[in-house]
Amino acid sequence: MEAEGWYFDPYGVHDARWFSGGQPTGLVRDVGSESHDDPPSPIFAGSLIPIEGDESAGPDDTRRADSADENYDARAGARAAWDEFLRLPKK
């Protein structure tokens, strides 16, 4: 099975690095804060050590940003922008 999830960074640059399909990604963690830093190379030394007890260590960690919104309306943002535009003072 290919590595998927958070592993201790095999490059030793960050605390943890996300692996997808067995490949290192640019998603990294340091002291619980996530950021982006491309891996130095696709080749790394040593074996991968999974982060134990990390609830987000699997593909179930990912979801759509709007998945929590049961009544999601894709046009709401455009309507809000037009509402603001129409409120601007006319010159």
mmCIF file of the C-alpha atoms, coordinates in Angstrom:
data_MODEL
# 
_entry.id   MODEL 
# 
loop_
_atom_site.group_PDB 
_atom_site.id 
_atom_site.type_symbol 
_atom_site.label_atom_id 
_atom_site.label_alt_id 
_atom_site.label_comp_id 
_atom_site.label_asym_id 
_atom_site.label_entity_id 
_atom_site.label_seq_id 
_atom_site.pdbx_PDB_ins_code 
_atom_site.Cartn_x 
_atom_site.Cartn_y 
_atom_site.Cartn_z 
_atom_site.occupancy 
_atom_site.B_iso_or_equiv 
_atom_site.pdbx_formal_charge 
_atom_site.auth_seq_id 
_atom_site.auth_comp_id 
_atom_site.auth_asym_id 
_atom_site.auth_atom_id 
_atom_site.pdbx_PDB_model_num 
ATOM 1  C CA . MET A 1 1  ? 0.000   0.000  0.000  1.00 0.00 ? 1  MET A CA 1 
ATOM 2  C CA . GLU A 1 2  ? 1.265   3.463  -0.897 1.00 0.00 ? 2  GLU A CA 1 
ATOM 3  C CA . ALA A 1 3  ? 1.824   6.009  1.851  1.00 0.00 ? 3  ALA A CA 1 
ATOM 4  C CA . GLU A 1 4  ? -1.162  8.306  2.385  1.00 0.00 ? 4  GLU A CA 1 
ATOM 5  C CA . GLY A 1 5  ? -1.328  10.764 5.261  1.00 0.00 ? 5  GLY A CA 1 
ATOM 6  C CA . TRP A 1 6  ? 0.992   12.454 7.742  1.00 0.00 ? 6  TRP A CA 1 
ATOM 7  C CA . TYR A 1 7  ? 4.479   11.030 8.292  1.00 0.00 ? 7  TYR A CA 1 
ATOM 8  C CA . PHE A 1 8  ? 7.509   12.321 10.119 1.00 0.00 ? 8  PHE A CA 1 
ATOM 9  C CA . ASP A 1 9  ? 9.382   14.378 7.517  1.00 0.00 ? 9  ASP A CA 1 
ATOM 10 C CA . PRO A 1 10 ? 12.012  12.016 6.081  1.00 0.00 ? 10 PRO A CA 1 
ATOM 11 C CA . TYR A 1 11 ? 14.062  15.036 4.982  1.00 0.00 ? 11 TYR A CA 1 
ATOM 12 C CA . GLY A 1 12 ? 14.304  16.290 8.568  1.00 0.00 ? 12 GLY A CA 1 
ATOM 13 C CA . VAL A 1 13 ? 13.252  19.798 7.563  1.00 0.00 ? 13 VAL A CA 1 
ATOM 14 C CA . HIS A 1 14 ? 9.799   19.845 9.223  1.00 0.00 ? 14 HIS A CA 1 
ATOM 15 C CA . ASP A 1 15 ? 8.005   17.927 11.975 1.00 0.00 ? 15 ASP A CA 1 
ATOM 16 C CA . ALA A 1 16 ? 5.702   16.166 9.516  1.00 0.00 ? 16 ALA A CA 1 
ATOM 17 C CA . ARG A 1 17 ? 4.987   15.968 5.785  1.00 0.00 ? 17 ARG A CA 1 
ATOM 18 C CA . TRP A 1 18 ? 1.844   14.808 3.963  1.00 0.00 ? 18 TRP A CA 1 
ATOM 19 C CA . PHE A 1 19 ? 2.289   11.897 1.571  1.00 0.00 ? 19 PHE A CA 1 
ATOM 20 C CA . SER A 1 20 ? -0.150  11.142 -1.215 1.00 0.00 ? 20 SER A CA 1 
ATOM 21 C CA . GLY A 1 21 ? 0.056   8.080  -3.431 1.00 0.00 ? 21 GLY A CA 1 
ATOM 22 C CA . GLY A 1 22 ? 3.404   7.247  -1.858 1.00 0.00 ? 22 GLY A CA 1 
ATOM 23 C CA . GLN A 1 23 ? 4.919   10.591 -2.862 1.00 0.00 ? 23 GLN A CA 1 
ATOM 24 C CA . PRO A 1 24 ? 5.935   13.494 -0.593 1.00 0.00 ? 24 PRO A CA 1 
ATOM 25 C CA . THR A 1 25 ? 3.889   16.659 -1.038 1.00 0.00 ? 25 THR A CA 1 
ATOM 26 C CA . GLY A 1 26 ? 4.515   20.285 -0.128 1.00 0.00 ? 26 GLY A CA 1 
ATOM 27 C CA . LEU A 1 27 ? 2.030   20.195 2.761  1.00 0.00 ? 27 LEU A CA 1 
ATOM 28 C CA . VAL A 1 28 ? 4.015   20.274 6.007  1.00 0.00 ? 28 VAL A CA 1 
ATOM 29 C CA . ARG A 1 29 ? 3.416   20.683 9.749  1.00 0.00 ? 29 ARG A CA 1 
ATOM 30 C CA . ASP A 1 30 ? 5.544   22.279 12.429 1.00 0.00 ? 30 ASP A CA 1 
ATOM 31 C CA . VAL A 1 31 ? 4.292   22.439 16.028 1.00 0.00 ? 31 VAL A CA 1 
ATOM 32 C CA . GLY A 1 32 ? 0.719   21.848 14.813 1.00 0.00 ? 32 GLY A CA 1 
ATOM 33 C CA . SER A 1 33 ? 0.763   24.645 12.222 1.00 0.00 ? 33 SER A CA 1 
ATOM 34 C CA . GLU A 1 34 ? 0.370   23.663 8.568  1.00 0.00 ? 34 GLU A CA 1 
ATOM 35 C CA . SER A 1 35 ? 2.186   25.398 5.726  1.00 0.00 ? 35 SER A CA 1 
ATOM 36 C CA . HIS A 1 36 ? 3.597   24.675 2.261  1.00 0.00 ? 36 HIS A CA 1 
ATOM 37 C CA . ASP A 1 37 ? 7.184   23.791 1.444  1.00 0.00 ? 37 ASP A CA 1 
ATOM 38 C CA . ASP A 1 38 ? 7.961   21.689 -1.604 1.00 0.00 ? 38 ASP A CA 1 
ATOM 39 C CA . PRO A 1 39 ? 10.045  18.602 -0.852 1.00 0.00 ? 39 PRO A CA 1 
ATOM 40 C CA . PRO A 1 40 ? 13.768  19.009 -1.569 1.00 0.00 ? 40 PRO A CA 1 
ATOM 41 C CA . SER A 1 41 ? 13.563  16.035 -3.941 1.00 0.00 ? 41 SER A CA 1 
ATOM 42 C CA . PRO A 1 42 ? 11.221  13.127 -4.656 1.00 0.00 ? 42 PRO A CA 1 
ATOM 43 C CA . ILE A 1 43 ? 13.886  10.779 -3.284 1.00 0.00 ? 43 ILE A CA 1 
ATOM 44 C CA . PHE A 1 44 ? 14.284  10.472 0.475  1.00 0.00 ? 44 PHE A CA 1 
ATOM 45 C CA . ALA A 1 45 ? 16.442  8.294  2.696  1.00 0.00 ? 45 ALA A CA 1 
ATOM 46 C CA . GLY A 1 46 ? 15.140  5.893  5.303  1.00 0.00 ? 46 GLY A CA 1 
ATOM 47 C CA . SER A 1 47 ? 11.716  4.464  5.893  1.00 0.00 ? 47 SER A CA 1 
ATOM 48 C CA . LEU A 1 48 ? 8.532   6.406  6.460  1.00 0.00 ? 48 LEU A CA 1 
ATOM 49 C CA . ILE A 1 49 ? 7.285   6.627  10.035 1.00 0.00 ? 49 ILE A CA 1 
ATOM 50 C CA . PRO A 1 50 ? 3.562   7.392  10.317 1.00 0.00 ? 50 PRO A CA 1 
ATOM 51 C CA . ILE A 1 51 ? 2.371   9.905  12.895 1.00 0.00 ? 51 ILE A CA 1 
ATOM 52 C CA . GLU A 1 52 ? 0.641   7.757  15.519 1.00 0.00 ? 52 GLU A CA 1 
ATOM 53 C CA . GLY A 1 53 ? -2.692  8.907  16.879 1.00 0.00 ? 53 GLY A CA 1 
ATOM 54 C CA . ASP A 1 54 ? -3.164  11.538 14.195 1.00 0.00 ? 54 ASP A CA 1 
ATOM 55 C CA . GLU A 1 55 ? -6.864  11.482 13.368 1.00 0.00 ? 55 GLU A CA 1 
ATOM 56 C CA . SER A 1 56 ? -6.215  13.269 10.084 1.00 0.00 ? 56 SER A CA 1 
ATOM 57 C CA . ALA A 1 57 ? -3.776  10.628 8.860  1.00 0.00 ? 57 ALA A CA 1 
ATOM 58 C CA . GLY A 1 58 ? -6.047  9.301  6.153  1.00 0.00 ? 58 GLY A CA 1 
ATOM 59 C CA . PRO A 1 59 ? -7.945  10.361 3.057  1.00 0.00 ? 59 PRO A CA 1 
ATOM 60 C CA . ASP A 1 60 ? -11.072 10.998 5.187  1.00 0.00 ? 60 ASP A CA 1 
ATOM 61 C CA . ASP A 1 61 ? -9.259  14.142 6.395  1.00 0.00 ? 61 ASP A CA 1 
ATOM 62 C CA . THR A 1 62 ? -10.042 15.895 3.131  1.00 0.00 ? 62 THR A CA 1 
ATOM 63 C CA . ARG A 1 63 ? -13.420 17.411 2.323  1.00 0.00 ? 63 ARG A CA 1 
ATOM 64 C CA . ARG A 1 64 ? -14.914 20.225 0.326  1.00 0.00 ? 64 ARG A CA 1 
ATOM 65 C CA . ALA A 1 65 ? -14.804 23.613 1.970  1.00 0.00 ? 65 ALA A CA 1 
ATOM 66 C CA . ASP A 1 66 ? -18.572 23.895 1.589  1.00 0.00 ? 66 ASP A CA 1 
ATOM 67 C CA . SER A 1 67 ? -19.409 20.396 2.857  1.00 0.00 ? 67 SER A CA 1 
ATOM 68 C CA . ALA A 1 68 ? -20.463 21.745 6.256  1.00 0.00 ? 68 ALA A CA 1 
ATOM 69 C CA . ASP A 1 69 ? -23.031 23.999 4.588  1.00 0.00 ? 69 ASP A CA 1 
ATOM 70 C CA . GLU A 1 70 ? -26.165 21.944 3.964  1.00 0.00 ? 70 GLU A CA 1 
ATOM 71 C CA . ASN A 1 71 ? -27.861 24.740 2.016  1.00 0.00 ? 71 ASN A CA 1 
ATOM 72 C CA . TYR A 1 72 ? -24.856 25.806 -0.024 1.00 0.00 ? 72 TYR A CA 1 
ATOM 73 C CA . ASP A 1 73 ? -25.649 28.361 -2.714 1.00 0.00 ? 73 ASP A CA 1 
ATOM 74 C CA . ALA A 1 74 ? -22.876 28.788 -5.279 1.00 0.00 ? 74 ALA A CA 1 
ATOM 75 C CA . ARG A 1 75 ? -24.377 32.102 -6.482 1.00 0.00 ? 75 ARG A CA 1 
ATOM 76 C CA . ALA A 1 76 ? -24.533 33.745 -3.043 1.00 0.00 ? 76 ALA A CA 1 
ATOM 77 C CA . GLY A 1 77 ? -21.027 35.220 -3.352 1.00 0.00 ? 77 GLY A CA 1 
ATOM 78 C CA . ALA A 1 78 ? -21.801 36.834 -6.705 1.00 0.00 ? 78 ALA A CA 1 
ATOM 79 C CA . ARG A 1 79 ? -25.063 38.278 -5.355 1.00 0.00 ? 79 ARG A CA 1 
ATOM 80 C CA . ALA A 1 80 ? -23.247 39.719 -2.325 1.00 0.00 ? 80 ALA A CA 1 
ATOM 81 C CA . ALA A 1 81 ? -20.636 41.332 -4.585 1.00 0.00 ? 81 ALA A CA 1 
ATOM 82 C CA . TRP A 1 82 ? -23.336 42.922 -6.756 1.00 0.00 ? 82 TRP A CA 1 
ATOM 83 C CA . ASP A 1 83 ? -25.184 44.160 -3.648 1.00 0.00 ? 83 ASP A CA 1 
ATOM 84 C CA . GLU A 1 84 ? -21.994 45.948 -2.526 1.00 0.00 ? 84 GLU A CA 1 
ATOM 85 C CA . PHE A 1 85 ? -21.374 47.323 -5.997 1.00 0.00 ? 85 PHE A CA 1 
ATOM 86 C CA . LEU A 1 86 ? -24.899 48.764 -6.227 1.00 0.00 ? 86 LEU A CA 1 
ATOM 87 C CA . ARG A 1 87 ? -24.475 50.469 -2.841 1.00 0.00 ? 87 ARG A CA 1 
ATOM 88 C CA . LEU A 1 88 ? -21.443 52.458 -3.990 1.00 0.00 ? 88 LEU A CA 1 
ATOM 89 C CA . PRO A 1 89 ? -22.084 56.196 -4.302 1.00 0.00 ? 89 PRO A CA 1 
ATOM 90 C CA . LYS A 1 90 ? -22.735 57.300 -7.851 1.00 0.00 ? 90 LYS A CA 1 
ATOM 91 C CA . LYS A 1 91 ? -20.461 60.028 -9.226 1.00 0.00 ? 91 LYS A CA 1 
# 
